[in-house]
Amino acid sequence: MSSRVKRPDPCSHEDCGSRRFHVGDDGYTYCDRGHQQQERGTVVTEDTGELIIHGRTSKRKGDSDADSSVSRVSGFSGTRALEHYLLCLQLVLRKQCRWLIDVQLLPAEIETLIRDLWAFRLQSLQPGSLTYDSDTETDGRSNSQSQLFSSQSEGEASNASQQKKRTRNETRMAPSLLETLSLIYTAMLLSRIPVTLADIHSWAGQGDLLFYRAAKAVPLQMREKLPATYQELLEPQDLGPPERLNRKTLNLLKMLSTKPGMAFPPINHPLILYRWIRALSLPIEIFAATKRLAKLLNVEFTYSLDQTTHPRLRILRYAEPRLMALIVITTKLLFPFDDKTTLRFARSLTDPSALSLDWTTWLQTHSSPTPDPSPLPFTKAISLSESDAIALSPKALDAYLDMYETTFATAQVRTHGEASRDADFRRMLFRLFPAEREEDAHLPTPAFEPSGAETRRLESVQMALHRRGIERDAPPGRRMGAAYRRFRTVRELESFCRESGTAEERFYSLAAGVAGVGVEDLVRGVFFFERRLQVLEDEARMKDRRMNNGR
């Protein structure tokens, strides 16, 4: 038998509907909007000759979630709500760590390192922001006290305004889900694990690493104690481009280098370089040549925490885009994007440019779409519109509903609040229509294991390699590095490839995707290093000219 409490009748005044009442000094009953309730009569108290002190009558000014950061169920607000949000986010971070260890086969020590970094991040919060305050520590019974009343004095209204401003500041400085990805990458960086930011961004974007609808991973009892402002932080709608994750990571590294005084090593560029060469289906000669080019240009693969660069070259403050820019330059030097009519010669068989890459075969290999085991990839399903959903095939529609079930839907039934009225009906409905779905046998490939499609592409390109002609006294225009083309913008690159029909535009696009940067940013980074290389070449020529003149 239900013990449901009967709700009071609404206000009798037209277009009011309020259900909160109080007894005034005159004995009449009023709603919280000041309407007198004639049918409720008067309340007569015994006249003892003493002054009867009633509570302060107040009129509610607003009752919207936007005006209050107080949870209607628990009353958590202010500092206490921030602390509870940090507990929920810590649970999400722990589940992300377990996925990295169980699925990506990373060492278990990574969880301890991420926990220590999380502790440093909590220490970076403002002093006293995690100390309970009597003004902010509330519970469900004092929920109504946090609202702003029209009968408050100016000082009280000012305090409420300051409290609201402080709540916004606490929400703004609270760590976000994107910052958990930055913490994970920082742990990879300290451990010298060759996992890139592009890998982490791809895992989160494809729904493998917990990010979208992370609130579902938090128990309902914990979520209900969060205000709406913090619940929204656990339900991000868009991951954003990799550049956004790069900026968040750089800010985190700056913070850790300032307060704890941490020093960060360079990325594990030899292993990352090898991984990227395989992903781009390039010959192994690129490996040694890229390392020599980095030494020649004095390029370090560390994050530039103190340097200030031009906004257009901000991408070079990150370590991984620098490495990819050097790979592009090395590829253009050793295996230029020439048409079939251009002949180049190597000086000897040991010359790194003795092999010629068939870019036509490379383009055909990378133009064919990679087969996806799912009829609807997660990245496409998460951004699906209504018109797109109507045109889906039956298998794709099933995949979309499966994604929605695992990402957004939940079988949990609320047992209190407004939703508790239909709790029994919801339980019965779930029993009648159980969501029994076959488990997806497809698991993401660990970052250290090349996929089968990547191996097949590499084999096809390697089989198309052929040896160049050897000519020791070849004219300068036919040697490697001659007629080198530089592109200042993407428009120049697209215009040239449209006229010549070379695969250079596709190579830039694929390289940018592997490195997790935009094509425009990669073109600018490559052009920056090309100019530095040109300066070194001009200085070397001037030095040789002076030596010849001195003779």
C-alpha positions, 0 to 999 in steps of 0.5 A: 500500500502506498504511503503517498502524501497528499499534495495540498490544493492549489491557490484559489486565485485565478492563474496562480496555482501555488501550493505553498501557504502561510498564516498571516498576522491577521489570522488569514491564510495566504499563498506565497504570492500574497493571495488571501485564501477565503475558503480556508478561513482564519486561524484564531490564537488565544489572546494572552496579552503577549506579543505574538511574534510570527516568522517573517513573511516573504515573497518568492522572487524566482524558482528556476534552476537557472537562478539557483545552484541548489539541488532540489533533492539534496540541497547541495550547493556552493562548496559542498556541491563542488566537493561532491562533483569532484567525487563523481569526476574522480569515479569517472577518471578511475573507470577511464584508467581501468579501460586503459589497463584492461583494453589498451593493455597499458601498465597498471602503474599508470593508475597510480600516476594518474591518481597523483596528478589528480591530487596535484590538480585538486591542490591547485584549487583556490585556498579554502574552496574545499572548506565547508561554510555554514552559508553554503552547507545546506540539506534538503530540508533547508532548500527553500532558504537558498532562494532570493526573497523580495522582502530581503534587505539590500544587504541580504540581496547583495549577499545572495548575489555574491553567493551566486557569483561565487557559485559560478566561479566555482563551476568555472574553475572545477575540472572538466571531463576534457581535463581528465583526458589531459591528465591521462595524456600527462601520465603517458608523457611522464611514463614515456608511453608512445600514446599520442593526444590524437589516440586519446581524442580518437578513443573518446570520440569513438565512444570507447574511452568514457567521455560522452554521457559520463554521468551514466557511469556515476551511480544515481544516488550520487548524481541526484545530489549534484546541482544542474550546473554540475550535472551538465559538466558530466554530460558533454555534448561535443568533444571538439577538435583535437586543438581544444584538447591540446590547449587544455593539456598545455594549460595543465602542464603549465599549472603543474610546472608552476605550483608542484614544480614538475619537469616534463620529458620530451615525448617518446618520439622514436616510437611515435615516429615509427608508429606514424611512418607505418600509419602513413605507409612510408618507407623506413628510410624516413625514420633515420632522415627525420631524426637527422633533420630534427638534429639539424634544425635543433628541434626538441620534442617537448612542450613549450611552456614558457615561449610565446609564439605568433597566434598563427604558429601556436600549433608549434608549441605542442610537441607532436605537431612538430614531429609530424611537420618534420615527417612531411618535410623529410618525405618531400625531400626523399620521395618528392611528389613528381609526375611521371615525366620528371626524372631524378637520379641518386648519387649512390646505392647507399643514398637514402633517396635511392628508392622511388615511391609510387605515389599513384599506388599510395593514393589508391591505397589510402583512397579506398575506405577502411571497412568498419565492422559497425554499419554506423560508426559512433562518430557519425551516430553521435551527430546524427540529425533527424533527417539523417535518421529517417534515411538509415538502413535497418541495420544502421538504425539498429546500430543507432538504437544500440548506441543510444541505449549504451550511451544515453538510456538507462534502466535505473528507476528514480525512487523519490522526487517527481519521477517516483510517482511512475516508479512501479510503472517503469519497473513493470515496463522494463520487465515487459520489454527487456533490452537484451542485446548481443554484446559487441564483439568488436573491441578497439585495437590497442595503440601498439598493435597495428591494424590489419588494414594498416599492414595491408596498405603498407605491404601494397606501398612497399611492393610498389617501391623501385630503385632510381637510376644512379648518376654521380654527375647528374645536373643539380635540377635532377638531384633529390631536393631540387625543385622543392615546392613550399606552400604557405596556405592550404589554398596554394596546396589545393590549387597546385594539386588540382593542376598537377594531379599529385597526391600531395594534398591527400598526404597533408590531409592524412598526416594532419589526421594522424597527428590530430591537428588541422590541415591549415595548422600543419601547412603553417608548421611545415612552412615555418620549418622549411624557411628555417631549413632554407636559411641554413642552406643559404648560410652554408652556401655563403660559407662555401663561397667565402672559402672558395674566394679565400683560396 
